[in-house]
Amino acid sequence: MIVDEERLRRAVVAALRIGNERYRADLKLGDLDEWDSLGHLELVAEIESAFGVSFDLEEIPKLDSLEAIRARLRALP
Amino acid sequence: MSSRELIVLGDTTLGGFARELEAQARAAGLDWSVRDAGFDSWERELFEPASATRTAEAGALGFVLSPRILEGVGAETMPGRLHAMLEVLKTLSPPRTVLCGNLFADPRVVLPLTSTGEGAHRAGALNDILAEFSAKHPWLYVLDHASLALRAGVAALNEPRYEALGALYFSPGGTRLLATLWYRALRALTKTPAKVLVVDLDNVLWKGIVGEDGADGLQMGASGAGWFYRRFQLALRELRRSGVLLAVCSKNNPAEAQAVLCEHPDCLLRPTDFAALEIGWEPKSQGLRRLAARLGLGLDSFVFIDDSAFEREEVRSALPEVAVLEFPQDPSGLVPMLEASTAFDRLRITKEDTLRAASYAAEAEREGLRGSAASPEEFYRSLQLTATLQRARPADFERLHQLIHKTNQFNLTSERLSAEAFRERLGAAHFEIYGMRVADRFGDSGLVGLALVDRGAGTHWRVENFLLSCRVIGRTVEHAFVAWLAERARAAGAQSLTFAFVATARNQVAREFLDRSGLTPSADGSGWGVELADLSGLASHYVRVMAE
């Protein structure tokens, strides 16, 4: 899958309820107060619905940076 | 209004719920902050006297219990644990407003053909406990999680992967749906509901246009294109029963439109269902102004529904205080338009709410009598007024608090006591709170007056606030209430009685009452009073007063 960066940014901003100015393309878990363990589940859920995908239970904790999320989405057909 | 706090407690992780609820409330301009008391905190935080929840500054508490408490070994103990929780809530000081979601069972069972329905039974038993408690203790409101689960589907609320990872029953998507229900509850705690819903007729109550299609061409029957309009009329009837006044504002030939409302066999709403009708060819904003004048209500308590974008825009620009609903593209959106609107949200329907529509109809008859009476005295006498005065009881709490917040015109101070502050006064030894019920030959107006009396040191009684619903203004019952209070104060040994008064932009009516009341302004300007040695200036001659 080709990752639509704009769609990714919108999903992150909405899930973490942050202003656009705090978004960075290299964010990872723990960079923001909002991206804590709970925020992580909210973010992954938002990514799932934005990109129409569903991740396995075991891989959800590993998607702990936008880079990891991009890599996982790219690997999808 | 200052910021208010809601602390949420439950059996699962509610951090995401707290964030989402606060975000939704803030986005709608409500100044609520929402804090999660922590994972599985509902009993620990409540039963531990020194917990952060128990020691927090007065705020509201919210309980979100998941279907998981109905499962497994602990399930049988739940009724007892719920009772224990409710008992603790009664003892909290300062008193709290409590919101509690009711229960639903997770229906995804192992054996769908032979399910015992045990979970549903358990949920039902707990919900009965909650409903019964809420009926007796009006500071606890039940939020209908069970209906949300039916509407949205449990699969939309819970996602097993997230429950496994985060100990959260409500998935991020489900949390959003749940938070929307709760946001509406916070809004209803903060804002008074709209009082009047004004609807257009053609292509709103029925499909078709009276002037073009004729009465026979209109569709509002139980099948076909008319079905959505019929459902819409049923929904309007339900709103009417909840205390919303219905009114019509339509551009039509009055005789033709009236004939449809009176006689069309499929029309469920009849002219008597509407508190007032404006049918003619004037601009709609004029019609709305007339309706407001006839009903004696401010346009800021009006909601307007019209299928014409032109009319909606005309009303929006001429009367920005009126809430104009977005009209759906398709008639299937008519009922959802009402469901989505927060304008009529209330957390509880009081007896007075259910009487409101009939009471406005009685008022029209009363005005007819006033017009035909030879003098005001004859009019008052012919009404056969009775006023019943009594100490406020817990069952009256909701209505009396509603009066404090909704009464603008006859309100001596317009101080809007919070629910918590009002409950404190109800329990305070030196406060006496009286409610007044009014009835006359046209009907029972219900609980329509309130006096908050601070007995203070005993020789001087101070009425902290005195107010009367606008629907009974002009029947002299306010004079009877004052005279009765003065008698009571004197009988208790007091020497003087003072009513606090604060002029506001809207309480001119209250000021005019004071001028005619027989009370005199106090020297320091803080109120109006009377020396109880001489009560001759106070009596009201037209009202039979009963005290309970």
Chai-1 contact restraints between the chains, C-beta under 6 A:
chainA,res_idxA,chainB,res_idxB,connection_type,confidence,min_distance_angstrom,max_distance_angstrom,comment,restraint_id
A,R17,B,A23,contact,1.0,0.0,6.0,A-B,restraint_1
A,L38,B,G15,contact,1.0,0.0,6.0,A-B,restraint_2
A,L38,B,G16,contact,1.0,0.0,6.0,A-B,restraint_3
A,L41,B,Y162,contact,1.0,0.0,6.0,A-B,restraint_4
A,L41,B,G166,contact,1.0,0.0,6.0,A-B,restraint_5
A,E42,B,G16,contact,1.0,0.0,6.0,A-B,restraint_6
A,E42,B,P172,contact,1.0,0.0,6.0,A-B,restraint_7
A,A45,B,P172,contact,1.0,0.0,6.0,A-B,restraint_8
A,L57,B,R161,contact,1.0,0.0,6.0,A-B,restraint_9
A,L57,B,A164,contact,1.0,0.0,6.0,A-B,restraint_10
A,I60,B,L165,contact,1.0,0.0,6.0,A-B,restraint_11
